[in-house]
């Protein structure tokens, strides 16, 4: 059973470009979480999704950031018009049930975004 | 004041020593997670606790709900245990997770 997969592992973008980060949850998991780890800072929750639904996006910046988890395919975190401050490691986690945190989350290896 | 506080920030130990990392939180939680982040950046979920104590190999995690405190213990520490250990509190009644700043553990041979 493959773990949580994220791609790309490293992504370099110039200011103003778009960044698309993909997360494939573990097989059988229908709950996906995105977290951001800024350089020298701790992890921060961004968004929680189930298939075709955004459940909680309270940690997402109001502009330029969006997330989806379609019926088929991976979850996508999309950052439009990237700025240098978006440079960070973005981690995705998945869980089978997502019952308000009482469910172990399995983390992907992360995507390291560098904005030039 | 952060909602999730970890101590110590940095910890250096000799191989074989018993390690304790502490986590205090000030919010209502549904569960507390201990995570391990290796130098390469990958994150592994070690434990998820809502009460009591859990053990996995040389790792033990405890939580005291009344005191809002959790500890992660490593027995017979080994250099391969060197990593950042992160405490994460899953907020009660929503899906937000608040993370501690992490404890950087270095175990010397």
Backbone of each chain as ProteinMPNN parsed JSONL, in Angstrom:
{"seq_chain_A": "XXXXXXXXXXXXXXXXXXXXXXXXXXXXXXXXXXXXXXXXXXXXXXXXXXXXXXXXXXXXXXXXXXXXXXXXXXXXXXXXXXXXXXXXXXXXXXXXXXXXXXXXXXXXXXXXXXXX", "coords_chain_A": {"N_chain_A": [[0.862, -1.183, 0.0], [0.906, 1.944, -1.111], [2.238, 4.949, 0.264], [1.251, 8.329, 1.147], [1.432, 10.381, -1.628], [3.233, 13.013, -3.087], [3.608, 15.439, -5.588], [5.135, 17.961, -7.634], [8.295, 17.121, -6.003], [10.044, 19.143, -5.659], [9.688, 22.493, -6.609], [10.147, 25.168, -8.683], [9.402, 28.493, -9.188], [8.863, 31.581, -10.898], [8.216, 34.913, -9.759], [4.809, 35.792, -9.956], [4.034, 33.66, -11.537], [2.095, 30.6, -11.773], [1.603, 28.066, -9.328], [1.198, 24.608, -9.021], [0.378, 22.092, -6.882], [0.405, 18.69, -6.167], [-1.388, 16.053, -4.588], [-1.672, 12.75, -3.78], [-3.698, 10.764, -1.952], [-3.365, 8.125, 0.526], [-4.345, 4.832, -0.419], [-7.768, 4.239, -0.206], [-8.203, 6.305, 1.526], [-10.169, 9.128, 2.104], [-9.941, 11.659, 2.994], [-8.244, 14.669, 3.022], [-5.583, 16.786, 3.948], [-3.979, 19.912, 3.919], [-0.885, 21.433, 4.695], [1.337, 24.097, 5.577], [4.755, 24.874, 5.777], [6.669, 27.362, 6.634], [9.953, 28.75, 6.033], [12.078, 28.171, 8.756], [9.945, 28.2, 10.476], [7.067, 26.819, 12.2], [4.747, 24.162, 11.323], [1.647, 24.895, 9.661], [-1.832, 24.671, 9.548], [-3.765, 24.528, 6.587], [-5.963, 23.736, 4.852], [-8.787, 21.52, 4.741], [-10.06, 18.774, 3.087], [-12.624, 16.726, 1.727], [-13.576, 14.217, -0.631], [-14.507, 16.006, -3.426], [-15.407, 18.084, -1.853], [-14.795, 21.03, 0.047], [-14.041, 21.144, 3.323], [-13.024, 22.623, 5.449], [-11.495, 25.612, 5.242], [-10.161, 27.422, 6.742], [-7.538, 28.065, 7.264], [-6.418, 28.964, 4.971], [-4.84, 31.418, 2.94], [-6.595, 34.373, 1.949], [-6.557, 35.239, -0.663], [-5.399, 34.247, -3.897], [-4.819, 31.577, -3.303], [-6.045, 28.282, -3.685], [-7.855, 25.207, -3.338], [-8.571, 21.845, -4.265], [-10.288, 18.704, -4.426], [-10.955, 16.461, -6.432], [-13.456, 14.119, -7.653], [-12.22, 12.106, -9.094], [-8.772, 11.49, -9.256], [-5.866, 13.367, -8.028], [-5.607, 15.49, -5.075], [-5.396, 18.992, -5.442], [-3.389, 21.74, -4.752], [-3.435, 25.042, -5.434], [-1.621, 27.853, -6.322], [-1.865, 31.048, -7.259], [-0.206, 33.601, -9.141], [2.366, 33.724, -7.784], [4.348, 34.824, -4.999], [7.441, 35.853, -3.394], [7.172, 35.313, -0.701], [5.646, 33.036, -0.641], [7.305, 30.927, -0.756], [8.034, 27.875, 0.574], [7.654, 24.776, 2.418], [5.231, 22.515, 1.453], [2.969, 20.414, 2.831], [1.043, 17.502, 2.513], [-1.508, 15.56, 3.982], [-3.246, 12.517, 4.687], [-6.227, 10.811, 5.739], [-8.268, 8.044, 6.825], [-10.852, 8.382, 7.905], [-11.276, 10.867, 9.153], [-12.521, 11.925, 11.436], [-12.915, 14.514, 13.055], [-10.263, 14.881, 13.921], [-9.578, 12.701, 15.472], [-8.171, 10.72, 14.273], [-5.567, 9.084, 12.804], [-3.242, 10.865, 10.872], [-1.577, 10.576, 7.828], [1.394, 11.541, 6.469], [2.573, 13.097, 3.488], [5.657, 13.382, 1.518], [6.109, 16.035, 1.058], [6.176, 19.135, -0.81], [8.581, 21.256, -1.939], [8.49, 24.53, -2.466], [9.98, 27.036, -4.297], [10.211, 30.403, -4.829], [11.402, 32.548, -7.175]], "CA_chain_A": [[0.0, 0.0, 0.0], [1.756, 3.118, -1.204], [1.916, 6.032, 1.181], [0.783, 9.562, 0.533], [2.388, 10.828, -2.632], [3.134, 14.403, -3.488], [4.517, 15.85, -6.662], [6.531, 17.556, -7.614], [8.952, 17.235, -4.704], [10.627, 20.488, -5.668], [9.072, 23.311, -7.648], [10.7, 26.524, -8.746], [8.577, 29.388, -9.986], [9.185, 33.014, -10.854], [7.114, 35.746, -9.263], [3.727, 35.999, -10.907], [3.606, 32.416, -12.161], [1.198, 29.763, -10.987], [2.164, 26.815, -8.808], [0.208, 23.545, -8.783], [0.953, 21.043, -6.062], [-0.514, 17.556, -6.22], [-1.328, 15.107, -3.475], [-2.468, 11.533, -3.907], [-3.782, 10.174, -0.61], [-3.226, 6.675, 0.614], [-5.486, 4.088, -0.963], [-8.849, 4.077, 0.759], [-8.372, 7.529, 2.31], [-10.955, 10.125, 1.383], [-9.786, 12.936, 3.675], [-6.94, 15.239, 2.707], [-5.251, 18.011, 4.674], [-2.783, 20.602, 3.436], [-0.188, 22.238, 5.686], [2.474, 24.856, 5.044], [5.852, 25.094, 6.72], [7.534, 28.436, 6.165], [11.33, 28.579, 6.508], [12.344, 28.459, 10.173], [8.699, 28.284, 11.241], [6.354, 25.556, 12.364], [3.677, 23.808, 10.394], [0.363, 25.559, 9.874], [-2.956, 24.106, 8.829], [-4.317, 25.373, 5.538], [-7.284, 23.363, 4.36], [-9.19, 20.119, 4.894], [-10.989, 18.44, 2.018], [-13.063, 15.384, 1.386], [-13.815, 14.124, -2.079], [-15.396, 16.993, -4.045], [-15.867, 19.095, -0.893], [-13.897, 21.708, 0.971], [-14.697, 21.081, 4.626], [-12.524, 23.692, 6.31], [-10.393, 26.322, 4.599], [-9.896, 28.55, 7.626], [-6.118, 28.398, 7.275], [-5.967, 29.361, 3.628], [-4.85, 32.853, 2.632], [-7.867, 34.721, 1.294], [-6.362, 35.473, -2.098], [-4.406, 33.531, -4.71], [-4.721, 30.162, -2.935], [-7.259, 27.488, -3.781], [-7.605, 23.769, -3.241], [-9.673, 20.998, -4.709], [-10.083, 17.261, -4.316], [-12.02, 15.981, -7.318], [-13.913, 12.738, -7.506], [-11.135, 11.291, -9.63], [-7.492, 12.187, -9.34], [-5.275, 13.853, -6.785], [-5.949, 16.811, -4.568], [-4.525, 20.024, -6.0], [-3.277, 23.046, -4.105], [-3.067, 25.95, -6.509], [-1.231, 29.193, -5.885], [-1.763, 31.929, -8.431], [0.631, 34.807, -9.031], [3.199, 33.474, -6.609], [5.276, 35.845, -4.502], [8.554, 35.227, -2.683], [6.709, 34.839, 0.605], [5.004, 31.729, -0.766], [8.344, 29.89, -0.691], [7.795, 27.076, 1.782], [7.359, 23.356, 2.172], [3.791, 22.267, 1.543], [2.744, 19.003, 3.15], [-0.301, 16.964, 2.427], [-1.722, 14.373, 4.809], [-4.548, 11.905, 4.439], [-6.725, 9.908, 6.772], [-9.399, 7.273, 6.29], [-12.175, 8.748, 8.394], [-11.326, 12.309, 9.364], [-13.513, 12.273, 12.453], [-12.514, 15.624, 13.906], [-8.919, 14.797, 14.469], [-9.304, 11.478, 16.22], [-7.841, 9.791, 13.205], [-4.165, 9.303, 12.449], [-2.986, 11.426, 9.556], [-0.361, 10.073, 7.206], [1.935, 12.681, 5.739], [3.385, 12.94, 2.289], [7.034, 13.873, 1.649], [6.157, 17.483, 0.92], [6.658, 19.818, -2.006], [9.317, 22.464, -1.586], [8.279, 25.567, -3.474], [10.897, 28.173, -4.257], [9.805, 31.467, -5.747], [12.571, 33.391, -7.468]], "C_chain_A": [[0.893, 1.226, 0.0], [1.29, 4.172, -0.214], [1.343, 7.217, 0.431], [1.852, 10.051, -0.438], [2.136, 12.286, -2.973], [4.076, 14.648, -4.653], [4.146, 17.224, -7.169], [7.127, 17.665, -6.216], [9.593, 18.622, -4.566], [10.035, 21.246, -6.853], [9.657, 24.711, -7.569], [9.818, 27.342, -9.682], [9.116, 30.81, -9.862], [7.958, 33.764, -10.339], [6.069, 35.959, -10.352], [3.241, 34.743, -11.606], [2.643, 31.67, -11.247], [1.936, 28.515, -10.511], [1.017, 25.839, -8.562], [0.893, 22.406, -8.058], [-0.079, 19.918, -5.979], [-0.294, 16.624, -5.033], [-2.236, 13.93, -3.762], [-2.521, 10.863, -2.545], [-3.526, 8.677, -0.655], [-4.5, 6.014, 0.084], [-6.54, 3.911, 0.119], [-9.08, 5.302, 1.625], [-9.136, 8.557, 1.486], [-10.866, 11.506, 2.017], [-8.362, 13.425, 3.458], [-6.777, 16.575, 3.429], [-4.004, 18.607, 4.032], [-2.224, 21.479, 4.556], [0.965, 22.955, 5.009], [3.512, 25.025, 6.151], [6.768, 26.14, 6.111], [8.94, 28.226, 6.723], [11.479, 29.013, 7.965], [11.071, 28.639, 10.995], [8.052, 26.912, 11.341], [5.313, 25.336, 11.287], [2.403, 24.572, 10.71], [-0.687, 24.92, 8.98], [-3.447, 25.081, 7.766], [-5.766, 25.007, 5.225], [-7.509, 21.879, 4.551], [-10.269, 19.839, 3.852], [-11.4, 16.975, 2.095], [-13.318, 15.377, -0.118], [-14.895, 15.131, -2.509], [-15.899, 18.06, -3.076], [-14.711, 19.72, -0.134], [-14.621, 21.774, 2.304], [-14.305, 22.276, 5.49], [-11.343, 24.346, 5.614], [-9.971, 27.523, 5.435], [-8.424, 28.959, 7.661], [-5.576, 28.861, 5.941], [-5.907, 30.882, 3.534], [-6.058, 33.181, 1.757], [-7.723, 34.865, -0.212], [-5.285, 34.551, -2.641], [-4.333, 32.042, -4.426], [-6.075, 29.478, -3.116], [-6.887, 26.018, -3.722], [-8.824, 23.021, -3.739], [-9.286, 19.543, -4.503], [-11.199, 16.626, -5.139], [-12.361, 14.518, -7.073], [-12.844, 11.757, -8.003], [-9.861, 12.107, -9.635], [-7.047, 12.761, -8.014], [-5.915, 15.147, -6.301], [-4.924, 17.803, -5.124], [-4.57, 21.252, -5.102], [-2.712, 23.988, -5.154], [-2.75, 27.327, -5.923], [-1.046, 30.044, -7.141], [-0.861, 33.105, -8.11], [1.543, 34.743, -7.815], [4.096, 34.668, -6.302], [6.349, 35.13, -3.691], [8.118, 34.662, -1.333], [5.974, 33.514, 0.562], [6.027, 30.588, -0.708], [8.23, 29.156, 0.638], [7.753, 25.609, 1.387], [5.877, 23.157, 2.398], [3.589, 20.766, 1.726], [1.268, 18.668, 3.026], [-0.365, 15.76, 3.362], [-3.084, 13.8, 4.451], [-4.932, 11.026, 5.609], [-7.949, 9.195, 6.232], [-10.767, 7.819, 6.681], [-12.33, 10.244, 8.677], [-12.288, 12.757, 10.435], [-12.94, 13.262, 13.459], [-11.202, 15.355, 14.64], [-8.601, 13.519, 15.213], [-8.899, 10.355, 15.273], [-6.404, 10.098, 12.795], [-4.053, 9.845, 11.036], [-1.636, 10.919, 9.067], [0.145, 11.153, 6.256], [2.675, 12.25, 4.479], [4.761, 13.538, 2.497], [7.161, 15.375, 1.499], [6.601, 17.941, -0.457], [7.331, 21.102, -1.548], [9.221, 23.462, -2.732], [9.277, 26.697, -3.243], [10.436, 29.182, -5.3], [10.982, 32.414, -5.928], [12.162, 34.847, -7.665]], "O_chain_A": [[1.561, 1.516, 0.993], [0.104, 4.272, 0.103], [0.998, 7.128, -0.747], [3.032, 10.121, -0.096], [0.997, 12.728, -3.127], [5.192, 14.13, -4.694], [2.978, 17.61, -7.14], [6.506, 18.253, -5.331], [9.662, 19.182, -3.472], [9.901, 20.707, -7.952], [9.656, 25.347, -6.514], [9.528, 26.937, -10.808], [9.735, 31.182, -8.865], [6.824, 33.305, -10.47], [6.39, 36.261, -11.501], [2.164, 34.741, -12.202], [2.412, 32.062, -10.104], [2.791, 27.98, -11.217], [-0.003, 26.196, -7.971], [1.861, 21.828, -8.551], [-1.266, 20.155, -5.755], [0.824, 16.44, -4.552], [-3.438, 14.101, -3.964], [-1.488, 10.435, -2.031], [-3.478, 8.058, -1.718], [-5.587, 6.588, 0.144], [-6.232, 3.481, 1.231], [-10.05, 5.346, 2.382], [-8.802, 8.825, 0.332], [-11.606, 12.417, 1.646], [-7.398, 12.692, 3.68], [-7.706, 17.378, 3.507], [-3.086, 17.881, 3.65], [-2.961, 22.167, 5.262], [1.502, 22.491, 4.003], [3.177, 25.285, 7.307], [7.541, 25.855, 5.196], [9.104, 27.596, 7.767], [11.049, 30.102, 8.344], [11.123, 29.178, 12.101], [8.444, 25.971, 10.651], [5.042, 26.206, 10.459], [2.11, 24.863, 11.87], [-0.447, 24.664, 7.8], [-3.537, 26.287, 7.998], [-6.669, 25.838, 5.315], [-6.572, 21.08, 4.53], [-11.257, 20.565, 3.747], [-10.615, 16.108, 2.481], [-13.275, 16.417, -0.776], [-16.027, 15.105, -2.025], [-16.747, 18.869, -3.452], [-13.772, 19.036, 0.274], [-15.686, 22.383, 2.41], [-15.142, 22.866, 6.173], [-10.307, 23.713, 5.415], [-9.485, 28.52, 4.902], [-8.103, 30.083, 8.047], [-4.38, 29.122, 5.813], [-6.821, 31.566, 3.995], [-6.484, 32.371, 0.933], [-8.679, 34.634, -0.953], [-4.378, 34.134, -1.92], [-3.815, 31.299, -5.26], [-7.115, 30.025, -2.749], [-5.755, 25.634, -4.018], [-9.955, 23.499, -3.646], [-8.106, 19.202, -4.416], [-12.259, 16.293, -4.609], [-11.645, 13.793, -6.381], [-12.608, 10.714, -7.393], [-9.876, 13.288, -9.981], [-7.748, 12.661, -7.007], [-6.662, 15.803, -7.026], [-3.742, 17.488, -5.256], [-5.641, 21.74, -4.741], [-1.632, 23.751, -5.696], [-3.518, 27.878, -5.135], [-0.175, 29.777, -7.969], [-0.766, 33.545, -6.964], [1.492, 35.601, -6.934], [4.535, 35.404, -7.186], [6.201, 33.959, -3.342], [8.644, 33.645, -0.882], [5.701, 32.923, 1.607], [5.651, 29.419, -0.62], [8.321, 29.768, 1.703], [7.808, 25.25, 0.211], [5.331, 23.582, 3.417], [3.988, 19.961, 0.884], [0.388, 19.45, 3.386], [0.614, 15.029, 3.511], [-3.964, 14.515, 3.971], [-4.083, 10.559, 6.368], [-8.596, 9.673, 5.299], [-11.722, 7.739, 5.909], [-13.4, 10.813, 8.461], [-12.824, 13.863, 10.357], [-12.536, 12.893, 14.562], [-11.085, 15.587, 15.843], [-7.441, 13.283, 15.553], [-9.253, 9.193, 15.47], [-6.072, 11.24, 12.477], [-4.695, 9.34, 10.114], [-0.674, 10.85, 9.831], [-0.571, 11.614, 5.367], [3.306, 11.194, 4.424], [5.019, 14.14, 3.539], [8.219, 15.936, 1.785], [7.307, 17.23, -1.172], [6.728, 21.926, -0.86], [9.787, 23.267, -3.808], [9.395, 27.234, -2.141], [10.291, 28.866, -6.481], [11.488, 32.999, -4.97], [13.014, 35.699, -7.919]]}, "seq_chain_B": "XXXXXXXXXXXXXXXXXXXXXXXXXXXXXXXXXXXXXXXXXXXXXXXXXXXXXXXXXXXXXXXXXXXXXXXXXXXXXXXXXXXXXXXXXXXXXXXXXXXXXXXXXXXXX", "coords_chain_B": {"N_chain_B": [[1.403, 34.358, 23.53], [1.992, 31.066, 22.451], [-0.425, 28.639, 21.428], [0.285, 26.024, 21.597], [2.915, 24.741, 23.233], [6.251, 23.695, 23.251], [8.871, 21.933, 24.919], [12.221, 20.797, 25.549], [13.556, 23.346, 23.282], [15.794, 22.618, 21.87], [17.718, 19.668, 22.067], [20.328, 17.737, 23.152], [21.711, 14.572, 23.326], [23.423, 11.689, 24.655], [24.044, 8.582, 23.076], [21.865, 6.017, 24.069], [20.743, 7.27, 26.228], [17.841, 8.251, 28.137], [15.129, 9.984, 26.871], [13.098, 12.864, 27.186], [10.48, 14.75, 25.926], [8.483, 17.586, 26.129], [5.095, 18.794, 25.977], [2.789, 21.351, 26.113], [-0.513, 22.576, 26.083], [-3.039, 25.027, 25.442], [-5.602, 25.0, 24.641], [-8.863, 23.612, 23.9], [-8.924, 20.267, 22.954], [-9.373, 17.607, 20.589], [-7.694, 15.58, 20.037], [-4.231, 14.691, 20.366], [-1.265, 14.887, 18.562], [1.87, 13.357, 17.929], [4.627, 14.051, 15.982], [7.308, 13.223, 13.753], [9.979, 14.768, 12.229], [12.307, 14.331, 9.83], [15.763, 15.138, 8.975], [15.752, 15.382, 6.168], [13.28, 16.38, 5.733], [10.885, 14.956, 5.56], [7.81, 13.904, 7.074], [6.669, 11.968, 9.744], [3.99, 10.378, 11.266], [3.84, 9.703, 14.62], [2.356, 9.149, 16.981], [-1.082, 9.264, 17.934], [-3.074, 10.646, 20.31], [-5.709, 10.592, 22.664], [-6.168, 10.144, 25.244], [-4.509, 8.865, 28.178], [-1.902, 6.592, 27.573], [0.483, 5.585, 25.139], [2.458, 3.126, 23.467], [5.17, 2.406, 21.365], [7.466, 0.385, 20.276], [10.538, 1.737, 21.152], [9.449, 4.11, 21.829], [7.343, 6.156, 23.79], [4.299, 7.672, 24.513], [2.493, 9.991, 26.436], [-0.453, 11.435, 27.855], [-2.031, 13.98, 29.717], [-5.064, 14.957, 30.241], [-6.413, 16.69, 31.978], [-4.408, 18.344, 32.939], [-3.535, 19.378, 30.593], [-1.28, 18.492, 29.111], [1.345, 16.784, 27.505], [3.724, 14.175, 27.014], [6.572, 12.969, 25.269], [8.506, 10.156, 25.239], [11.687, 8.684, 24.751], [13.26, 5.706, 24.92], [16.487, 4.277, 25.523], [18.037, 5.828, 23.599], [19.098, 6.47, 20.202], [21.432, 7.344, 17.603], [19.967, 7.445, 15.194], [17.561, 8.388, 15.985], [17.713, 11.061, 15.868], [16.183, 13.99, 15.034], [13.508, 16.33, 14.301], [11.006, 16.745, 16.631], [7.588, 17.062, 16.762], [4.816, 18.427, 18.305], [1.33, 18.296, 17.975], [-1.786, 19.765, 18.232], [-5.022, 18.795, 17.847], [-7.699, 20.753, 17.223], [-10.586, 20.996, 19.239], [-13.751, 20.257, 17.995], [-13.378, 21.354, 15.486], [-11.458, 21.321, 12.453], [-8.952, 22.213, 12.558], [-5.459, 22.143, 13.119], [-3.052, 22.757, 15.504], [0.297, 23.515, 15.746], [3.222, 22.755, 17.643], [6.422, 24.383, 18.025], [8.386, 22.596, 17.671], [10.92, 20.247, 18.696], [14.28, 19.973, 18.487], [16.134, 17.197, 18.299], [19.243, 15.784, 18.949], [21.135, 12.97, 18.863], [24.06, 11.724, 20.031], [26.672, 9.484, 19.076]], "CA_chain_B": [[1.752, 32.998, 23.934], [1.498, 30.068, 21.518], [-1.396, 27.707, 22.0], [0.988, 24.76, 21.816], [4.3, 25.04, 23.615], [7.094, 22.51, 23.434], [10.182, 22.134, 25.534], [13.035, 21.957, 25.19], [13.634, 23.637, 21.841], [16.899, 21.801, 21.368], [18.124, 18.657, 23.04], [21.439, 16.879, 22.725], [21.846, 13.442, 24.242], [24.345, 10.618, 24.288], [23.382, 7.323, 22.731], [21.48, 5.199, 25.208], [20.041, 8.049, 27.242], [16.378, 8.355, 28.149], [14.784, 11.324, 26.388], [11.717, 13.327, 27.394], [10.084, 16.002, 25.272], [7.215, 17.991, 26.721], [4.172, 19.606, 25.169], [1.65, 21.897, 26.848], [-1.435, 23.263, 25.195], [-3.961, 25.88, 26.198], [-6.888, 24.985, 23.949], [-9.578, 22.346, 23.95], [-8.485, 19.431, 21.845], [-9.979, 16.285, 20.429], [-6.593, 14.612, 20.018], [-2.903, 15.268, 20.28], [-0.403, 14.083, 17.705], [3.323, 13.538, 17.922], [5.168, 13.851, 14.64], [8.767, 13.229, 13.65], [10.424, 15.313, 10.952], [13.718, 14.005, 9.632], [16.532, 16.218, 8.333], [15.333, 15.551, 4.777], [12.026, 17.118, 5.714], [9.699, 14.115, 5.595], [7.11, 13.867, 8.369], [6.065, 10.688, 10.09], [3.109, 10.462, 12.412], [4.266, 8.709, 15.596], [1.253, 8.798, 17.866], [-2.262, 10.09, 18.083], [-3.547, 10.348, 21.656], [-6.757, 11.404, 23.258], [-6.096, 9.905, 26.685], [-3.655, 7.78, 28.641], [-0.518, 6.316, 27.213], [0.688, 4.644, 24.03], [3.85, 2.692, 23.345], [5.51, 1.766, 20.091], [8.909, 0.157, 20.301], [11.214, 2.502, 22.202], [8.753, 5.384, 22.0], [6.167, 6.158, 24.659], [3.645, 8.98, 24.583], [1.475, 10.082, 27.478], [-1.195, 12.687, 27.849], [-2.852, 14.269, 30.887], [-6.069, 15.883, 29.698], [-6.736, 17.712, 32.988], [-3.294, 19.294, 33.011], [-3.252, 19.818, 29.225], [0.147, 18.247, 28.962], [1.723, 15.498, 26.923], [5.162, 13.928, 26.931], [7.09, 11.917, 24.397], [9.725, 9.581, 25.801], [12.445, 7.746, 23.925], [14.171, 4.916, 25.745], [17.687, 3.774, 24.842], [18.116, 6.643, 22.382], [20.049, 6.064, 19.17], [21.635, 8.46, 16.655], [18.935, 7.527, 14.149], [16.411, 9.121, 16.539], [17.939, 12.496, 15.657], [15.116, 14.534, 14.187], [12.682, 17.316, 14.998], [9.769, 16.141, 17.125], [6.578, 18.107, 16.747], [3.548, 18.154, 18.976], [0.258, 18.971, 17.24], [-3.06, 19.645, 18.928], [-6.169, 18.916, 16.953], [-8.665, 21.562, 17.94], [-11.885, 20.378, 19.463], [-14.923, 20.715, 17.265], [-13.137, 21.738, 14.105], [-10.446, 20.501, 11.794], [-7.682, 22.914, 12.617], [-4.424, 21.528, 13.929], [-2.072, 23.763, 15.917], [1.568, 22.815, 15.898], [4.309, 23.326, 18.416], [7.56, 24.822, 17.218], [9.288, 21.471, 17.442], [12.122, 20.025, 19.511], [15.344, 19.398, 17.657], [16.89, 16.21, 19.076], [20.474, 15.233, 18.376], [21.689, 11.897, 19.691], [25.45, 11.506, 19.636], [27.12, 8.108, 19.349]], "C_chain_B": [[1.152, 32.01, 22.925], [0.521, 29.137, 22.225], [-0.783, 26.351, 22.292], [2.46, 25.085, 22.055], [5.053, 23.74, 23.818], [8.364, 22.891, 24.164], [10.902, 20.795, 25.643], [12.982, 22.226, 23.689], [14.68, 22.775, 21.17], [17.339, 20.856, 22.465], [19.23, 17.808, 22.441], [21.634, 15.797, 23.767], [22.913, 12.492, 23.737], [23.537, 9.357, 23.989], [23.085, 6.525, 23.994], [20.692, 5.958, 26.27], [18.525, 7.998, 27.057], [16.018, 9.809, 27.849], [13.34, 11.639, 26.759], [11.531, 14.664, 26.705], [8.671, 16.329, 25.751], [6.404, 18.897, 25.809], [3.023, 20.049, 26.071], [0.77, 22.663, 25.882], [-2.488, 23.987, 26.014], [-5.365, 25.883, 25.603], [-7.575, 23.64, 24.156], [-9.248, 21.516, 22.736], [-9.322, 18.162, 21.773], [-8.909, 15.207, 20.395], [-5.278, 15.362, 19.943], [-2.021, 14.315, 19.491], [1.06, 14.383, 18.0], [3.837, 13.146, 16.546], [6.688, 13.883, 14.707], [9.125, 13.749, 12.256], [11.921, 15.11, 10.832], [14.427, 15.139, 8.917], [16.157, 16.444, 6.873], [13.997, 16.243, 4.632], [10.783, 16.27, 5.814], [9.115, 14.025, 6.998], [6.464, 12.506, 8.558], [5.187, 10.903, 11.316], [3.478, 9.338, 13.38], [3.096, 8.207, 16.427], [0.101, 9.77, 17.676], [-2.909, 9.671, 19.405], [-4.759, 11.183, 21.983], [-6.827, 11.181, 24.764], [-5.009, 8.88, 26.952], [-2.271, 7.741, 28.037], [-0.497, 5.364, 26.022], [2.167, 4.337, 23.919], [4.049, 2.041, 21.979], [7.023, 1.618, 20.056], [9.535, 0.909, 21.461], [10.538, 3.841, 22.489], [7.517, 5.21, 22.876], [5.599, 7.571, 24.653], [2.567, 8.926, 25.643], [0.752, 11.41, 27.344], [-2.011, 12.782, 29.133], [-3.837, 15.366, 30.458], [-6.348, 17.022, 30.685], [-5.652, 18.782, 33.047], [-2.915, 19.851, 31.645], [-1.759, 19.691, 28.917], [0.375, 16.861, 28.392], [3.236, 15.387, 26.921], [5.445, 12.822, 25.931], [8.408, 11.448, 24.997], [10.363, 8.656, 24.772], [13.397, 7.007, 24.852], [15.339, 4.435, 24.894], [17.904, 4.507, 23.518], [19.293, 6.221, 21.489], [20.246, 7.239, 18.217], [20.561, 8.563, 15.581], [17.644, 8.179, 14.663], [16.55, 10.618, 16.33], [16.962, 13.024, 14.624], [14.483, 15.696, 14.943], [11.371, 16.63, 15.376], [8.746, 17.256, 17.346], [5.307, 17.612, 17.422], [2.462, 18.933, 18.235], [-1.072, 18.699, 17.928], [-4.19, 19.825, 17.94], [-7.293, 19.59, 17.721], [-10.0, 20.844, 18.075], [-12.938, 21.046, 18.6], [-14.624, 21.397, 15.929], [-11.953, 20.937, 13.583], [-9.061, 21.118, 11.839], [-6.703, 22.157, 13.504], [-3.39, 22.611, 14.227], [-0.786, 23.04, 16.299], [2.48, 23.545, 16.874], [5.467, 23.658, 17.499], [8.554, 23.696, 16.948], [10.44, 21.428, 18.428], [13.146, 19.334, 18.636], [16.209, 18.5, 18.532], [18.105, 15.743, 18.288], [21.007, 14.185, 19.342], [23.072, 11.565, 19.166], [25.885, 10.089, 19.968], [28.169, 8.074, 20.46]], "O_chain_B": [[-0.028, 32.095, 22.584], [0.618, 28.883, 23.425], [-1.279, 25.611, 23.142], [3.146, 25.629, 21.19], [4.568, 22.811, 24.465], [8.864, 24.01, 24.046], [10.255, 19.762, 25.813], [12.434, 21.432, 22.924], [14.488, 22.271, 20.064], [17.332, 21.205, 23.646], [19.081, 17.237, 21.361], [21.714, 16.084, 24.961], [23.261, 12.487, 22.556], [22.486, 9.115, 24.582], [23.938, 6.378, 24.869], [20.043, 5.345, 27.117], [18.016, 7.738, 25.967], [16.527, 10.736, 28.479], [12.464, 10.78, 26.657], [12.324, 15.588, 26.882], [7.788, 15.47, 25.775], [6.94, 19.65, 24.996], [2.369, 19.226, 26.711], [1.263, 23.324, 24.969], [-2.787, 23.6, 27.143], [-6.216, 26.673, 26.01], [-6.941, 22.656, 24.539], [-9.288, 22.01, 21.609], [-9.897, 17.713, 22.765], [-9.188, 14.045, 20.692], [-5.221, 16.514, 19.513], [-2.025, 13.105, 19.715], [1.431, 15.521, 18.284], [3.532, 12.076, 16.021], [7.274, 14.491, 15.603], [8.642, 13.242, 11.244], [12.703, 15.64, 11.621], [13.784, 16.003, 8.321], [16.232, 17.572, 6.385], [13.619, 16.649, 3.533], [9.712, 16.794, 6.124], [9.846, 14.064, 7.988], [5.809, 11.97, 7.664], [5.602, 11.538, 12.285], [3.438, 8.163, 13.015], [2.876, 7.003, 16.558], [0.287, 10.93, 17.309], [-3.247, 8.504, 19.601], [-4.828, 12.357, 21.618], [-7.474, 11.947, 25.478], [-4.631, 8.118, 26.063], [-1.563, 8.747, 28.001], [-1.331, 4.467, 25.904], [3.018, 5.17, 24.231], [3.23, 1.252, 21.51], [7.758, 2.581, 19.838], [9.126, 0.748, 22.611], [11.021, 4.615, 23.315], [6.754, 4.255, 22.728], [6.339, 8.547, 24.774], [1.822, 7.951, 25.744], [1.28, 12.375, 26.792], [-2.603, 11.801, 29.582], [-3.477, 16.537, 30.333], [-6.5, 18.176, 30.283], [-5.941, 19.971, 33.188], [-2.049, 20.721, 31.558], [-1.092, 20.647, 28.523], [-0.306, 15.899, 28.747], [3.942, 16.392, 26.836], [4.67, 11.878, 25.771], [9.313, 12.248, 25.234], [9.681, 7.948, 24.031], [14.245, 7.624, 25.497], [15.194, 4.213, 23.692], [17.948, 3.89, 22.454], [20.31, 5.703, 21.95], [19.335, 8.047, 18.036], [20.272, 9.661, 15.105], [16.744, 8.485, 13.881], [15.609, 11.37, 16.585], [16.926, 12.559, 13.484], [14.866, 16.006, 16.071], [10.716, 16.013, 14.537], [9.012, 18.248, 18.025], [4.805, 16.524, 17.137], [2.655, 20.103, 17.903], [-1.436, 17.549, 18.173], [-4.307, 20.858, 17.282], [-7.776, 19.076, 18.73], [-10.471, 20.18, 17.152], [-12.989, 22.272, 18.502], [-15.526, 21.958, 15.308], [-11.51, 19.982, 14.221], [-8.118, 20.608, 11.234], [-7.092, 21.596, 14.528], [-2.913, 23.294, 13.321], [-0.794, 22.083, 17.073], [2.509, 24.775, 16.929], [5.486, 23.259, 16.334], [9.445, 23.825, 16.109], [10.878, 22.462, 18.933], [12.905, 18.246, 18.112], [16.932, 18.984, 19.402], [18.006, 15.361, 17.122], [21.295, 14.484, 20.5], [23.239, 11.176, 18.01], [25.517, 9.549, 21.011], [28.655, 7.001, 20.818]]}, "name": "protein", "num_of_chains": 2, "seq": "XXXXXXXXXXXXXXXXXXXXXXXXXXXXXXXXXXXXXXXXXXXXXXXXXXXXXXXXXXXXXXXXXXXXXXXXXXXXXXXXXXXXXXXXXXXXXXXXXXXXXXXXXXXXXXXXXXXXXXXXXXXXXXXXXXXXXXXXXXXXXXXXXXXXXXXXXXXXXXXXXXXXXXXXXXXXXXXXXXXXXXXXXXXXXXXXXXXXXXXXXXXXXXXXXXXXXXXXXXXXXXXXX"}
